Amino acid sequence: MAVIFLYCDYQAQKDQSAVNMIGGLVRQIASRAPRIPSEIQSAFDESKQEGSDGLGLPDMVKLFVQVVGSIEVVFLCVDAVDEVSPQQRLKFLRALQQIVQEASNVRLFLTGRPHIRTELDKLLAKNAYSIHIVADRGDITRYLSQKMDDDDHQDPGLMTEDLKNVIMETMLEKASEM
């Protein structure tokens, strides 16, 4: 069994191309092996011989499917898929769609904000389960209070009660918009 993951970050969109993300997954699988799987070595050697800058997305997906074929089950977790740029997200989701169609041992776990639900349903809905999670106001209030108290202990008087109240109200308002 293997568990591999990606964390998508809005601030790293330039680096989060579909081919880089699938390549990162291939790298994770390869790093678990005692030696680089021959499929990976061959694919990169061929790419160099052809004078290419690297493998394209179709080749990377094919390589991923080949490499995970020897593993009983692969759990692929992608956190914050909504943070990927829309163009790259569509390519990435199509690549994931192809992976789950060709590698029956791959299980996906994706997280993202509700606005990408339509994309996910369209591309990955077959045999998919969806859980809608909403932030609890009480949890947010307790967490923020704890953090502000910790800051207050480190630097007493840093925040006034008015500032704490503004922070709390703003964060609760923003959380309810999601």
Secondary structure in CASP SS format (residue, H / E / C, confidence):
PFRMAT SS
TARGET T0000
AUTHOR 0000-0000-0000
METHOD secondary structure of the structure
MODEL  1
M C 1.00
A E 1.00
V E 1.00
I E 1.00
F E 1.00
L E 1.00
Y E 1.00
C C 1.00
D C 1.00
Y H 1.00
Q H 1.00
A H 1.00
Q C 1.00
K C 1.00
D C 1.00
Q C 1.00
S C 1.00
A H 1.00
V H 1.00
N H 1.00
M H 1.00
I H 1.00
G H 1.00
G H 1.00
L H 1.00
V H 1.00
R H 1.00
Q H 1.00
I H 1.00
A H 1.00
S H 1.00
R C 1.00
A C 1.00
P C 1.00
R C 1.00
I C 1.00
P C 1.00
S H 1.00
E H 1.00
I H 1.00
Q H 1.00
S H 1.00
A H 1.00
F H 1.00
D H 1.00
E H 1.00
S H 1.00
K H 1.00
Q H 1.00
E C 1.00
G C 1.00
S C 1.00
D C 1.00
G C 1.00
L C 1.00
G C 1.00
L H 1.00
P H 1.00
D H 1.00
M H 1.00
V H 1.00
K H 1.00
L H 1.00
F H 1.00
V H 1.00
Q H 1.00
V H 1.00
V H 1.00
G C 1.00
S C 1.00
I C 1.00
E C 1.00
V C 1.00
V E 1.00
F E 1.00
L E 1.00
C E 1.00
V E 1.00
D E 1.00
A C 1.00
V H 1.00
D H 1.00
E H 1.00
V C 1.00
S C 1.00
P H 1.00
Q H 1.00
Q H 1.00
R H 1.00
L H 1.00
K H 1.00
F H 1.00
L H 1.00
R H 1.00
A H 1.00
L H 1.00
Q H 1.00
Q H 1.00
I H 1.00
V H 1.00
Q H 1.00
E H 1.00
A C 1.00
S C 1.00
N C 1.00
V E 1.00
R E 1.00
L E 1.00
F E 1.00
L E 1.00
T C 1.00
G C 1.00
R C 1.00
P H 1.00
H H 1.00
I H 1.00
R H 1.00
T H 1.00
E H 1.00
L H 1.00
D H 1.00
K H 1.00
L H 1.00
L H 1.00
A C 1.00
K C 1.00
N C 1.00
A C 1.00
Y C 1.00
S C 1.00
I C 1.00
H C 1.00
I C 1.00
V C 1.00
A C 1.00
D C 1.00
R H 1.00
G H 1.00
D H 1.00
I H 1.00
T H 1.00
R H 1.00
Y H 1.00
L H 1.00
S H 1.00
Q H 1.00
K H 1.00
M H 1.00
D H 1.00
D H 1.00
D H 1.00
D H 1.00
H H 1.00
Q H 1.00
D C 1.00
P C 1.00
G C 1.00
L C 1.00
M C 1.00
T C 1.00
E H 1.00
D H 1.00
L H 1.00
K H 1.00
N H 1.00
V H 1.00
I H 1.00
M H 1.00
E H 1.00
T H 1.00
M H 1.00
L H 1.00
E H 1.00
K H 1.00
A H 1.00
S H 1.00
E H 1.00
M C 1.00
END
